[in-house]
Amino acid sequence: MVRVIGVRFRPAGKIYFFAPGRHKVKNGDKVIVETARGVEFGSVVTGPKEVEDSRITQPLKPVIRIATEEDKNKEARNREKEKEAFAICLEKIRKHGLEMKLINAEYTFDNNKVLFYFTADGRIDFRELVKDLASVFRTRIELRQIGVRDETKIRGGIGICGRSLCCHTYLAEFAPVSIKMAKEQNLSLNPTKISGVCGRLMCCLTNEEETYEQLNSRLPGNGDRVTTPEGLKGDVQSVNVLRQLVKVIVTLDNDEKEIREYKASELRFRPKRKKKDVKLTREEMAELKALEEKNGASKLDDE
């Protein structure tokens, strides 16, 4: 076991472990640490705790110092300088006629490097741009191409739920999202309904996935043959997942059909197939194809 603290360098960013050493560090403290890209200013989000050696990326870097008022002022000045750097880089991109969209500019705490994040449809030859920027800033320049999900995480925004985006507020890392999650939760496969601001499948589809898997495992599927408490045979018309209610079309003795509602626990039916065996209908496959064309087929399950 190793004693560590967890540090973030941006809101909702990934948490990195550092050794507190002799410093008395607590949650909310600002610290100066050494990272792969230089000396950085970060916020402590998890106080000193013991973690297993397997969770640590060696070598474990120590905390250089708890941030002073001077450090905090320097960090604030860096944030102001980033606005100027963004404007300058934007002007240089236009000058070189590059098909790229600038997203953010970021100074390292020690000012040894300026990072520019951008999105583009393909590969960009930005060698001349880097030379031009280096002559202006007189420091190391790094241009980093990111995806649309990372762009949304940096910029933030409001989701269709009316709240701030999960990725910008608390989601440290993107969880894998698949179209089967929408199917499991009985959501429409309409791209406008299950796509986020970034155009990819909404990250929040993972929030209730485990609950829906558990609830759906206790229910028959639409069209399944079931036996009611009265011993009648019927076909499932619809299910209410959260209330665990099932509407069944039953045939009475006089051959009349009637829709009755039962608790799922009262019915007898064959257990539902596992999620991995769930099949999409022809209509759902058509909607899925349209969604894949919009988002890129390779993105659906990987992202």
Kinemage of the C-alpha trace (Angstrom):
@kinemage 1
@onewidth
@group {chain A} dominant
@subgroup {mainchain}
@vectorlist {calphas} color= white
{ca met a 1} P 0.000 0.000 0.000
{ca val a 2} L 1.156 3.524 -0.827
{ca arg a 3} L 0.056 6.805 0.756
{ca val a 4} L -1.075 9.262 -1.945
{ca ile a 5} L -3.204 12.317 -2.659
{ca gly a 6} L -5.418 12.834 -5.741
{ca val a 7} L -4.874 16.000 -7.782
{ca arg a 8} L -6.857 17.541 -10.655
{ca phe a 9} L -5.529 20.168 -13.042
{ca arg a 10} L -8.836 21.235 -14.583
{ca pro a 11} L -12.539 20.993 -13.606
{ca ala a 12} L -13.836 17.415 -14.052
{ca gly a 13} L -10.364 16.388 -15.235
{ca lys a 14} L -8.654 13.081 -14.598
{ca ile a 15} L -7.333 12.513 -11.068
{ca tyr a 16} L -3.588 11.914 -10.778
{ca phe a 17} L -1.807 10.465 -7.748
{ca phe a 18} L 1.140 12.155 -6.034
{ca ala a 19} L 3.106 11.433 -2.860
{ca pro a 20} L 2.305 14.021 -0.137
{ca gly a 21} L 5.720 13.527 1.450
{ca arg a 22} L 6.240 15.695 4.528
{ca his a 23} L 3.526 18.161 3.503
{ca lys a 24} L 0.255 18.192 5.459
{ca val a 25} L -2.176 18.241 2.541
{ca lys a 26} L -5.966 18.177 2.779
{ca asn a 27} L -8.926 18.332 0.392
{ca gly a 28} L -9.291 21.688 -1.341
{ca asp a 29} L -5.625 22.660 -1.025
{ca lys a 30} L -3.764 23.998 -4.049
{ca val a 31} L -0.432 22.301 -4.681
{ca ile a 32} L 2.567 22.594 -6.990
{ca val a 33} L 3.610 19.242 -8.483
{ca glu a 34} L 5.915 17.952 -11.175
{ca thr a 35} L 4.269 16.196 -14.118
{ca ala a 36} L 5.379 14.723 -17.436
{ca arg a 37} L 4.835 18.079 -19.113
{ca gly a 38} L 6.490 20.205 -16.413
{ca val a 39} L 5.667 21.907 -13.124
{ca glu a 40} L 1.903 22.288 -12.691
{ca phe a 41} L -0.626 23.944 -10.362
{ca gly a 42} L -3.390 21.609 -9.221
{ca ser a 43} L -6.247 21.163 -6.748
{ca val a 44} L -6.329 18.357 -4.180
{ca val a 45} L -9.608 16.428 -4.581
{ca thr a 46} L -8.815 13.367 -2.453
{ca gly a 47} L -6.907 13.758 0.789
{ca pro a 48} L -4.095 11.437 1.890
{ca lys a 49} L -5.155 7.802 1.634
{ca glu a 50} L -3.680 4.337 1.155
{ca val a 51} L -3.994 2.731 -2.277
{ca glu a 52} L -2.698 -0.523 -3.738
{ca asp a 53} L 0.629 -0.477 -5.545
{ca ser a 54} L -1.050 -1.790 -8.724
{ca arg a 55} L -3.029 1.466 -9.059
{ca ile a 56} L 0.107 3.594 -9.062
{ca thr a 57} L 1.997 4.596 -12.198
{ca gln a 58} L 5.651 4.542 -11.252
{ca pro a 59} L 7.633 6.566 -10.487
{ca leu a 60} L 5.263 8.331 -8.053
{ca lys a 61} L 6.071 12.045 -8.115
{ca pro a 62} L 6.143 13.982 -4.822
{ca val a 63} L 4.355 17.256 -4.036
{ca ile a 64} L 6.852 20.100 -4.458
{ca arg a 65} L 4.996 22.466 -2.121
{ca ile a 66} L 1.589 23.683 -1.047
{ca ala a 67} L 0.719 26.651 -3.267
{ca thr a 68} L 1.499 30.089 -1.832
{ca glu a 69} L -0.388 33.316 -2.547
{ca glu a 70} L 2.295 34.143 -5.085
{ca asp a 71} L 1.671 30.800 -6.832
{ca lys a 72} L -2.071 31.448 -6.921
{ca asn a 73} L -1.525 34.919 -8.397
{ca lys a 74} L 0.808 33.468 -11.027
{ca glu a 75} L -1.825 30.871 -11.954
{ca ala a 76} L -4.422 33.633 -12.317
{ca arg a 77} L -2.047 35.602 -14.574
{ca asn a 78} L -1.507 32.474 -16.686
{ca arg a 79} L -5.262 32.165 -17.208
{ca glu a 80} L -5.337 35.767 -18.479
{ca lys a 81} L -2.361 35.150 -20.764
{ca glu a 82} L -4.173 32.139 -22.235
{ca lys a 83} L -6.910 34.418 -23.592
{ca glu a 84} L -4.299 36.489 -25.420
{ca ala a 85} L -2.525 33.344 -26.681
{ca phe a 86} L -5.842 31.988 -28.002
{ca ala a 87} L -6.483 35.172 -30.003
{ca ile a 88} L -2.954 35.188 -31.439
{ca cys a 89} L -3.146 31.513 -32.455
{ca leu a 90} L -6.553 32.081 -34.068
{ca glu a 91} L -5.065 34.886 -36.157
{ca lys a 92} L -2.109 32.707 -37.206
{ca ile a 93} L -4.418 29.857 -38.240
{ca arg a 94} L -6.320 32.228 -40.530
{ca lys a 95} L -3.039 33.553 -41.909
{ca his a 96} L -1.859 30.035 -42.844
{ca gly a 97} L -5.306 29.056 -44.156
{ca leu a 98} L -5.504 25.854 -42.094
{ca glu a 99} L -8.769 23.882 -41.869
{ca met a 100} L -8.737 23.514 -38.092
{ca lys a 101} L -10.922 24.736 -35.237
{ca leu a 102} L -9.053 26.123 -32.227
{ca ile a 103} L -10.638 25.021 -28.945
{ca asn a 104} L -8.400 26.134 -26.102
{ca ala a 105} L -4.989 27.530 -25.165
{ca glu a 106} L -3.198 26.454 -22.009
{ca tyr a 107} L 0.029 27.569 -20.324
{ca thr a 108} L 1.972 25.228 -18.059
{ca phe a 109} L 2.507 26.751 -14.612
{ca asp a 110} L 6.214 27.377 -15.228
{ca asn a 111} L 5.486 28.926 -18.668
{ca asn a 112} L 7.861 26.449 -20.321
{ca lys a 113} L 5.177 25.352 -22.784
{ca val a 114} L 1.979 26.609 -24.399
{ca leu a 115} L -0.521 23.976 -25.511
{ca phe a 116} L -3.152 24.623 -28.147
{ca tyr a 117} L -6.065 22.184 -28.507
{ca phe a 118} L -7.897 21.952 -31.825
{ca thr a 119} L -10.276 19.776 -33.810
{ca ala a 120} L -10.074 18.967 -37.515
{ca asp a 121} L -11.647 16.523 -39.964
{ca gly a 122} L -8.310 14.955 -40.904
{ca arg a 123} L -4.579 15.311 -40.431
{ca ile a 124} L -3.214 18.873 -40.469
{ca asp a 125} L 0.301 19.929 -41.462
{ca phe a 126} L 0.870 22.632 -38.855
{ca arg a 127} L 4.685 22.738 -38.900
{ca glu a 128} L 4.820 26.295 -40.270
{ca leu a 129} L 2.183 27.361 -37.753
{ca val a 130} L 4.279 25.996 -34.873
{ca lys a 131} L 7.340 27.907 -36.096
{ca asp a 132} L 5.295 31.085 -36.357
{ca leu a 133} L 3.874 30.656 -32.844
{ca ala a 134} L 7.294 29.836 -31.370
{ca ser a 135} L 8.682 33.094 -32.767
{ca val a 136} L 5.874 34.990 -31.007
{ca phe a 137} L 5.804 33.259 -27.599
{ca arg a 138} L 9.530 32.375 -27.344
{ca thr a 139} L 8.742 29.078 -25.636
{ca arg a 140} L 7.870 25.489 -26.505
{ca ile a 141} L 4.675 25.093 -28.521
{ca glu a 142} L 2.492 21.986 -28.639
{ca leu a 143} L -0.567 21.594 -30.860
{ca arg a 144} L -2.812 18.734 -29.800
{ca gln a 145} L -5.696 17.428 -31.929
{ca ile a 146} L -8.684 16.275 -29.885
{ca gly a 147} L -12.081 14.706 -30.612
{ca val a 148} L -15.521 16.296 -30.433
{ca arg a 149} L -16.222 14.770 -27.011
{ca asp a 150} L -13.057 16.331 -25.588
{ca glu a 151} L -14.022 19.639 -27.189
{ca thr a 152} L -17.394 19.556 -25.436
{ca lys a 153} L -15.747 18.596 -22.131
{ca ile a 154} L -13.465 21.637 -22.330
{ca arg a 155} L -16.080 24.146 -23.470
{ca gly a 156} L -19.064 22.894 -21.485
{ca gly a 157} L -22.705 23.665 -22.201
{ca ile a 158} L -26.280 22.725 -21.307
{ca gly a 159} L -27.702 19.271 -22.073
{ca ile a 160} L -31.241 18.465 -23.202
{ca cys a 161} L -32.038 17.839 -19.524
{ca gly a 162} L -31.456 21.553 -18.834
{ca arg a 163} L -28.418 20.953 -16.637
{ca ser a 164} L -24.690 21.516 -17.185
{ca leu a 165} L -23.033 18.741 -19.177
{ca cys a 166} L -21.871 15.727 -17.155
{ca cys a 167} L -18.473 15.659 -18.870
{ca his a 168} L -17.796 19.289 -17.935
{ca thr a 169} L -18.979 19.096 -14.313
{ca tyr a 170} L -18.086 15.731 -12.781
{ca leu a 171} L -17.291 13.023 -15.354
{ca ala a 172} L -13.518 12.551 -15.063
{ca glu a 173} L -13.246 10.002 -17.875
{ca phe a 174} L -15.529 9.025 -20.743
{ca ala a 175} L -17.291 5.709 -20.157
{ca pro a 176} L -17.991 3.370 -23.101
{ca val a 177} L -21.520 3.994 -24.442
{ca ser a 178} L -23.334 1.683 -26.859
{ca ile a 179} L -26.609 1.739 -28.754
{ca lys a 180} L -27.708 -1.357 -26.796
{ca met a 181} L -27.949 0.824 -23.678
{ca ala a 182} L -30.651 2.938 -25.320
{ca lys a 183} L -32.431 -0.255 -26.394
{ca glu a 184} L -32.241 -1.662 -22.851
{ca gln a 185} L -33.840 1.514 -21.466
{ca asn a 186} L -36.669 1.471 -24.050
{ca leu a 187} L -35.530 4.777 -25.544
{ca ser a 188} L -36.256 5.843 -29.089
{ca leu a 189} L -33.275 5.247 -31.384
{ca asn a 190} L -33.904 8.631 -32.962
{ca pro a 191} L -30.446 10.301 -33.167
{ca thr a 192} L -31.827 13.633 -31.932
{ca lys a 193} L -33.107 11.946 -28.754
{ca ile a 194} L -30.022 9.990 -27.668
{ca ser a 195} L -27.195 12.170 -28.978
{ca gly a 196} L -25.504 14.756 -26.786
{ca val a 197} L -24.255 18.256 -27.604
{ca cys a 198} L -21.093 16.695 -29.064
{ca gly a 199} L -23.127 14.627 -31.547
{ca arg a 200} L -22.096 11.324 -29.950
{ca leu a 201} L -24.250 9.046 -27.813
{ca met a 202} L -25.072 10.680 -24.475
{ca cys a 203} L -22.743 9.719 -21.620
{ca cys a 204} L -25.714 9.656 -19.203
{ca leu a 205} L -27.014 6.483 -20.892
{ca thr a 206} L -24.601 4.655 -18.576
{ca asn a 207} L -26.051 6.193 -15.387
{ca glu a 208} L -29.088 3.915 -15.086
{ca glu a 209} L -27.926 1.053 -17.281
{ca glu a 210} L -27.277 -1.360 -14.401
{ca thr a 211} L -30.693 -0.638 -12.847
{ca tyr a 212} L -32.517 -1.199 -16.144
{ca glu a 213} L -30.619 -4.442 -16.760
{ca gln a 214} L -31.755 -5.731 -13.386
{ca leu a 215} L -35.373 -4.588 -13.831
{ca asn a 216} L -35.632 -5.888 -17.401
{ca ser a 217} L -34.365 -9.307 -16.338
{ca arg a 218} L -37.590 -9.716 -14.329
{ca leu a 219} L -39.884 -8.791 -17.225
{ca pro a 220} L -41.060 -10.583 -20.374
{ca gly a 221} L -40.502 -8.874 -23.725
{ca asn a 222} L -43.204 -7.375 -25.935
{ca gly a 223} L -44.960 -10.163 -27.835
{ca asp a 224} L -43.806 -12.905 -25.431
{ca arg a 225} L -46.246 -15.664 -24.462
{ca val a 226} L -47.133 -15.647 -20.751
{ca thr a 227} L -49.450 -17.465 -18.347
{ca thr a 228} L -51.620 -15.342 -16.036
{ca pro a 229} L -52.550 -16.165 -12.396
{ca glu a 230} L -55.962 -17.340 -13.683
{ca gly a 231} L -54.258 -19.876 -15.934
{ca leu a 232} L -55.004 -17.953 -19.111
{ca lys a 233} L -52.494 -17.746 -21.976
{ca gly a 234} L -51.753 -14.364 -23.456
{ca asp a 235} L -49.320 -12.192 -25.385
{ca val a 236} L -47.515 -9.245 -23.842
{ca gln a 237} L -48.705 -5.927 -25.287
{ca ser a 238} L -46.438 -3.604 -23.282
{ca val a 239} L -44.371 -3.390 -20.095
{ca asn a 240} L -43.779 -0.672 -17.512
{ca val a 241} L -40.182 -1.240 -16.476
{ca leu a 242} L -40.068 1.001 -13.415
{ca arg a 243} L -43.424 -0.140 -12.002
{ca gln a 244} L -42.827 -3.750 -13.041
{ca leu a 245} L -46.295 -3.979 -14.617
{ca val a 246} L -47.203 -5.943 -17.727
{ca lys a 247} L -50.214 -5.496 -20.052
{ca val a 248} L -51.306 -8.819 -21.517
{ca ile a 249} L -53.781 -9.589 -24.317
{ca val a 250} L -55.657 -12.658 -23.052
{ca thr a 251} L -58.261 -14.811 -24.820
{ca leu a 252} L -61.361 -15.529 -22.726
{ca asp a 253} L -63.581 -18.638 -22.879
{ca asn a 254} L -65.926 -16.976 -25.408
{ca asp a 255} L -62.933 -16.280 -27.696
{ca glu a 256} L -63.057 -12.581 -26.896
{ca lys a 257} L -59.761 -10.795 -26.352
{ca glu a 258} L -59.156 -8.501 -23.425
{ca ile a 259} L -56.194 -6.427 -22.215
{ca arg a 260} L -55.369 -6.980 -18.567
{ca glu a 261} L -52.568 -5.580 -16.426
{ca tyr a 262} L -50.574 -7.761 -14.023
{ca lys a 263} L -47.568 -7.475 -11.782
{ca ala a 264} L -44.592 -9.150 -13.421
{ca ser a 265} L -44.132 -11.383 -10.360
{ca glu a 266} L -47.631 -12.864 -10.901
{ca leu a 267} L -46.914 -14.075 -14.450
{ca arg a 268} L -45.161 -17.202 -15.655
{ca phe a 269} L -42.879 -16.829 -18.680
{ca arg a 270} L -39.550 -17.848 -20.075
{ca pro a 271} L -36.656 -15.765 -18.704
{ca lys a 272} L -35.543 -12.918 -20.909
{ca arg a 273} L -32.422 -13.377 -22.967
{ca lys a 274} L -29.225 -11.811 -21.754
{ca lys a 275} L -28.385 -8.333 -22.950
{ca lys a 276} L -25.674 -9.531 -25.280
{ca asp a 277} L -28.240 -11.660 -27.131
{ca val a 278} L -30.816 -8.885 -27.537
{ca lys a 279} L -31.775 -8.441 -31.201
{ca leu a 280} L -32.828 -5.194 -32.837
{ca thr a 281} L -35.959 -5.102 -34.979
{ca arg a 282} L -35.808 -4.150 -38.671
{ca glu a 283} L -37.121 -0.656 -37.908
{ca glu a 284} L -34.589 -0.207 -35.105
{ca met a 285} L -31.796 -1.363 -37.410
{ca ala a 286} L -32.811 1.329 -39.914
{ca glu a 287} L -32.739 3.990 -37.205
{ca leu a 288} L -29.389 2.646 -35.981
{ca lys a 289} L -27.940 2.879 -39.484
{ca ala a 290} L -29.007 6.515 -39.691
{ca leu a 291} L -27.391 7.172 -36.312
{ca glu a 292} L -24.176 5.453 -37.376
{ca glu a 293} L -24.017 7.561 -40.538
{ca lys a 294} L -24.382 10.694 -38.414
{ca asn a 295} L -21.897 9.751 -35.679
{ca gly a 296} L -19.483 7.432 -37.465
{ca ala a 297} L -20.034 3.680 -37.078
{ca ser a 298} L -16.750 3.074 -35.256
{ca lys a 299} L -17.660 5.615 -32.565
{ca leu a 300} L -20.842 4.051 -31.214
{ca asp a 301} L -19.489 1.254 -29.059
{ca asp a 302} L -15.982 2.556 -28.485
{ca glu a 303} L -17.046 5.916 -27.229
